[in-house]
Amino acid sequence: MPNLLGVWSDSPEHLVHLLVAFVLALPIGWNRAREERGAGLRTFPLVAMASCGFVQTAISVLGATAVTQASVLQGIITGVGFIGAGAIMRQGDQTTGNATAASIWTVGIIGAAVGFGYFDIGIILAVANLAVLKFRMPAAARRPAPPESLGT
């Protein structure tokens, strides 16, 4: 008779991976929510945990060194990219949401890295992503001032 309750022996390890993915994504989601950028406190941790969960499931089913892990990563990259594309808005000649979309993609990679056990990569990406969002210059400050009108 098949085990209807599943395999629980790896649950503590899976829980640690999922919680780390959640914790690493939470500050990024908080930043986006505070800045009132479409995706926020719910989206970022969910994307990280889902990516981590996909990887953890693939490892459990296929094995950690299976060649098919590349297909799992390809699916995560494509799916998270699709979610990120929804964050990009275009109005006339202005495009907004690029940083949010890139952050969603990064959070997906954070989740996958943590899922594979590469906590260092997840931490580095989370810190770098948050630093870029936190210490950005406003667009107006980067743009040079228009030249004064010569013929008035």
C-alpha positions in Angstrom: 0.0 0.0 0.0 1.4 3.4 -0.9 2.2 5.9 1.8 -0.7 8.4 1.5 0.9 10.9 3.9 4.0 11.4 1.8 7.6 11.5 2.9 8.1 13.4 6.1 11.7 12.5 7.0 13.1 15.5 5.1 10.5 18.0 6.4 12.7 19.8 8.9 15.3 20.4 6.2 12.7 21.6 3.7 11.2 23.9 6.4 14.6 25.5 7.0 15.1 26.1 3.3 11.6 27.6 2.8 12.0 29.8 5.8 15.3 31.1 4.7 13.9 31.9 1.2 11.0 33.7 2.9 13.2 35.7 5.2 15.6 36.7 2.5 12.8 37.9 0.2 10.8 39.7 2.9 13.0 42.9 3.1 12.9 43.3 -0.7 9.1 42.9 -0.7 8.8 45.4 2.2 10.9 47.9 0.2 8.7 47.6 -2.8 5.5 47.9 -0.7 6.9 50.9 1.1 7.7 52.5 -2.2 4.2 51.6 -3.4 5.5 49.6 -6.4 2.9 47.1 -7.5 4.3 43.9 -6.0 5.2 43.8 -2.4 5.1 42.0 0.9 3.1 39.1 -0.4 4.5 38.6 -3.9 8.2 38.6 -3.1 8.2 36.0 -0.3 5.8 33.8 -2.3 8.0 33.8 -5.4 11.1 33.0 -3.3 9.3 30.2 -1.4 7.7 28.8 -4.6 11.1 28.7 -6.4 12.6 27.0 -3.3 9.8 24.6 -3.2 10.1 23.6 -6.8 13.8 23.0 -6.3 13.3 21.0 -3.1 10.6 18.9 -4.7 12.8 18.2 -7.8 15.7 17.2 -5.5 13.4 14.9 -3.6 11.9 13.3 -6.7 14.8 13.4 -9.2 17.9 13.5 -7.0 20.2 16.4 -6.3 22.6 15.6 -9.2 20.0 14.7 -11.9 20.6 16.2 -15.3 16.9 17.1 -15.4 17.5 19.8 -12.7 18.4 22.1 -15.6 14.8 21.7 -16.8 13.5 22.6 -13.4 15.6 25.7 -13.3 14.5 26.6 -16.8 10.9 26.4 -15.8 11.5 28.6 -12.7 13.3 31.2 -14.7 10.5 31.3 -17.3 7.7 31.4 -14.8 9.2 34.0 -12.6 10.1 36.1 -15.7 6.5 36.0 -16.7 5.4 37.3 -13.2 8.0 40.0 -13.4 6.8 41.1 -16.9 3.5 41.8 -15.3 5.1 44.4 -13.1 6.4 46.5 -16.1 4.1 49.3 -17.2 4.4 51.6 -20.1 2.7 54.9 -20.5 3.7 56.9 -23.5 7.5 57.2 -23.6 7.9 56.3 -19.9 8.4 52.7 -18.6 8.0 51.9 -14.9 8.4 48.7 -12.9 11.7 47.6 -14.3 13.3 47.5 -10.8 10.4 45.6 -9.4 10.5 43.1 -12.3 14.2 42.6 -11.9 13.7 42.2 -8.1 11.0 39.5 -8.7 13.4 37.7 -10.9 16.2 38.0 -8.4 13.9 36.7 -5.6 13.1 33.7 -7.8 16.9 33.0 -8.1 17.3 33.5 -4.3 14.6 30.8 -3.7 16.2 28.4 -6.2 19.7 28.9 -4.7 18.4 28.4 -1.2 16.5 25.3 -2.4 19.7 23.8 -3.7 21.4 24.6 -0.4 23.5 27.6 -1.6 22.5 29.9 1.2 25.5 32.1 0.5 24.3 32.9 -3.0 20.8 33.7 -1.6 22.2 36.0 1.0 24.5 37.8 -1.4 21.7 38.3 -3.9 19.3 39.5 -1.3 21.7 42.1 0.1 22.8 43.3 -3.3 19.2 43.6 -4.5 18.1 45.5 -1.4 21.2 47.8 -1.6 20.3 48.7 -5.2 16.7 49.4 -4.3 17.7 51.3 -1.2 20.5 53.5 -2.5 19.2 54.4 -5.9 19.3 58.0 -7.2 15.9 59.4 -8.3 15.6 59.6 -12.0 15.4 63.4 -12.0 18.8 63.6 -10.2 20.5 61.4 -12.9 19.2 63.3 -15.8 21.1 66.4 -16.9 19.2 69.6 -16.8 17.9 70.7 -20.2 19.9 73.5 -21.8 18.4 77.0 -21.4 16.6 78.5 -24.3 18.9 80.5 -26.5 16.5 82.5 -28.6 14.2 84.3 -26.2 
